[in-house]
């Protein structure tokens, strides 16, 4: 999928919530507000999704594949500012290299985070500056990999919030799962809408 094809699909589709988002976001509990940057870059004429592998010593989700992002800070003017600040802190991605084009509905994790995915384009050629206290690796996955729904795996898991679908989207040696895979699944559903 090219940048223009993505923009056409993303902007012309009605933004809807998945059943899991609907169920979790209506549950009354104290959530930790956070944002992630779902950054797309063009590589050889096709879009790729930027992902990170979290440092293995972190308290929350160590070693997992994720988007750059984190908790909202009082100094953040809005949720977009949170995603941009976190991307700069974690991988050195500066505001000048990011073009925000929209967002998806917030997603609540079963661990108590409310994550707002901010969708943006970034320049292909980047020199990432990893904060090794937070990130072990940055890598790109072709968007076409995720658009192939045969690559999506879901299993139901019983949790105190009820029966929850856990999503997996393996890519090479990376196991992309949980909230990251669920957000990608929602983006793919939106593009196919």
C-alpha positions as CSV (number, residue, x, y, z in Angstrom):
1,X,0.0,0.0,0.0
2,X,1.4,3.4,-1.0
3,X,1.1,6.6,1.0
4,X,-1.6,8.0,-1.2
5,X,-3.6,4.7,-1.1
6,X,-3.3,4.7,2.7
7,X,-4.5,8.4,3.0
8,X,-7.5,7.7,0.7
9,X,-8.6,4.6,2.7
10,X,-7.9,6.1,6.1
11,X,-9.6,9.4,5.5
12,X,-12.6,8.1,3.6
13,X,-13.5,5.4,6.1
14,X,-15.8,5.9,9.1
15,X,-13.8,5.5,12.4
16,X,-15.5,2.8,14.4
17,X,-14.7,0.9,17.6
18,X,-14.0,-2.8,17.7
19,X,-16.2,-4.9,20.0
20,X,-13.3,-5.3,22.4
21,X,-12.8,-1.5,22.6
22,X,-16.5,-1.0,23.2
23,X,-16.6,-3.5,26.0
24,X,-13.4,-2.4,27.8
25,X,-13.9,1.4,27.4
26,X,-17.3,1.2,29.1
27,X,-16.0,-0.5,32.2
28,X,-15.6,2.0,35.1
29,X,-12.1,1.8,36.5
30,X,-9.2,4.2,36.9
31,X,-7.1,4.1,33.7
32,X,-3.6,5.4,33.1
33,X,-3.9,7.7,30.1
34,X,-1.3,7.1,27.4
35,X,-0.6,7.6,23.7
36,X,1.5,5.8,21.1
37,X,2.8,6.9,17.8
38,X,1.7,4.5,15.0
39,X,4.3,5.8,12.5
40,X,4.4,4.8,8.9
41,X,7.2,5.4,6.5
42,X,7.6,4.7,2.8
43,X,10.3,2.1,1.9
44,X,10.7,1.3,-1.8
45,X,7.3,2.8,-2.6
46,X,5.4,0.8,0.0
47,X,4.4,1.8,3.6
48,X,6.0,0.1,6.6
49,X,5.0,0.3,10.3
50,X,7.7,1.5,12.8
51,X,7.8,-0.7,15.9
52,X,10.1,-1.0,18.9
53,X,11.2,-3.8,21.2
54,X,10.9,-2.6,24.8
55,X,13.9,-3.0,27.1
56,X,13.8,-6.3,29.1
57,X,14.2,-4.6,32.5
58,X,11.1,-2.4,32.3
59,X,8.3,-2.8,34.8
60,X,5.4,-2.8,32.3
61,X,5.6,-5.1,29.3
62,X,9.3,-5.9,29.3
63,X,10.8,-7.2,26.0
64,X,7.5,-6.8,24.1
65,X,7.0,-5.3,20.7
66,X,5.3,-1.9,20.9
67,X,4.9,1.5,19.3
68,X,6.8,4.4,20.7
69,X,4.7,5.9,23.4
70,X,3.8,6.2,27.1
71,X,1.9,7.9,29.9
72,X,0.4,11.4,29.6
73,X,2.4,13.9,31.6
74,X,1.0,17.1,33.1
75,X,3.3,19.1,30.8
76,X,1.7,17.5,27.7
77,X,-0.8,20.0,26.0
78,X,-2.8,17.1,24.5
79,X,-2.7,13.4,23.6
80,X,-0.8,14.1,20.4
81,X,1.9,15.9,22.3
82,X,2.3,12.8,24.5
83,X,2.9,10.6,21.5
84,X,5.4,13.0,19.9
85,X,7.3,13.6,23.2
86,X,7.5,9.9,23.9
87,X,8.7,9.1,20.3
88,X,11.5,11.7,20.7
89,X,12.5,10.4,24.2
90,X,12.5,6.8,23.2
91,X,13.9,6.7,19.7
92,X,15.0,10.3,19.0
93,X,12.3,11.0,16.4
94,X,11.9,14.8,16.2
95,X,8.6,16.7,15.6
96,X,10.0,18.1,12.3
97,X,10.1,14.5,10.9
98,X,6.5,13.6,11.9
99,X,3.3,14.5,10.0
100,X,0.3,13.6,12.1
101,X,-2.7,12.5,10.0
102,X,-5.2,11.3,12.6
103,X,-5.9,8.8,15.4
104,X,-7.8,5.7,16.2
105,X,-10.2,5.2,19.1
106,X,-8.5,4.7,22.4
107,X,-7.8,1.1,23.4
108,X,-7.8,-0.1,27.0
109,X,-5.5,-2.9,28.0
110,X,-6.4,-5.4,30.7
111,X,-3.5,-4.0,32.7
112,X,-5.3,-0.7,33.1
113,X,-3.9,1.6,30.4
114,X,-6.0,3.6,28.0
115,X,-3.9,4.0,24.9
116,X,-4.7,6.5,22.1
117,X,-3.0,5.6,18.8
118,X,-1.8,8.6,16.9
119,X,-1.3,7.9,13.2
120,X,1.6,9.7,11.4
121,X,3.9,9.6,8.5
122,X,7.6,9.9,9.0
123,X,10.5,10.3,6.6
124,X,12.0,7.0,5.4
125,X,15.6,7.9,6.2
126,X,15.9,8.3,10.0
127,X,18.8,8.0,12.3
128,X,17.1,6.7,15.5
129,X,18.7,7.5,18.8
130,X,17.5,4.8,21.1
131,X,17.1,5.4,24.8
132,X,18.5,2.0,25.9
133,X,16.7,2.4,29.3
134,X,13.4,2.0,27.4
135,X,14.1,0.5,23.9
136,X,16.3,-2.4,22.7
137,X,15.5,-2.2,19.0
138,X,13.6,-0.3,16.3
139,X,12.4,-2.1,13.2
140,X,9.9,-1.8,10.3
141,X,7.3,-4.2,9.2
142,X,5.7,-3.8,5.7
143,X,2.1,-2.7,6.1
144,X,1.2,-5.3,3.5
145,X,2.1,-8.0,6.1
146,X,-0.6,-6.7,8.5
147,X,-3.1,-6.1,5.7
148,X,-3.1,-9.9,5.0
149,X,-5.6,-11.0,7.6
150,X,-4.3,-14.6,7.3
151,X,-1.4,-13.4,9.3
152,X,-3.7,-12.5,12.3
153,X,-4.1,-15.0,15.1
154,X,-6.5,-14.5,18.0
155,X,-7.2,-16.6,21.1
156,X,-9.7,-16.1,23.8
157,X,-8.4,-15.7,27.3
158,X,-10.4,-15.7,30.5
159,X,-9.6,-12.6,32.6
160,X,-11.4,-10.9,35.6
161,X,-12.7,-8.4,33.0
162,X,-14.4,-11.3,31.2
163,X,-13.5,-13.3,28.1
164,X,-10.8,-11.3,26.1
165,X,-9.4,-11.8,22.7
166,X,-5.6,-11.7,22.6
167,X,-4.2,-11.0,19.1
168,X,-0.9,-12.2,17.6
169,X,0.8,-11.1,14.4
170,X,4.2,-12.8,14.1
171,X,6.8,-11.3,11.8
172,X,10.1,-12.9,11.2
173,X,11.6,-13.4,14.7
174,X,9.3,-10.9,16.3
175,X,6.1,-11.9,18.2
176,X,3.8,-8.9,17.8
177,X,0.9,-9.4,20.2
178,X,-1.4,-7.9,22.8
179,X,-2.3,-4.2,22.6
180,X,0.1,-3.6,19.8
181,X,-1.4,-6.3,17.6
182,X,-5.0,-5.2,18.6
183,X,-4.2,-1.6,17.5
184,X,-2.8,-2.8,14.2
185,X,-5.9,-5.1,13.8
186,X,-8.1,-2.0,14.4
187,X,-6.1,0.0,11.8
188,X,-6.5,-2.8,9.3
189,X,-10.2,-3.0,9.9
190,X,-10.5,0.7,9.4
191,X,-8.6,0.6,6.1
192,X,-10.8,-2.3,4.9
193,X,-14.0,-0.5,6.0
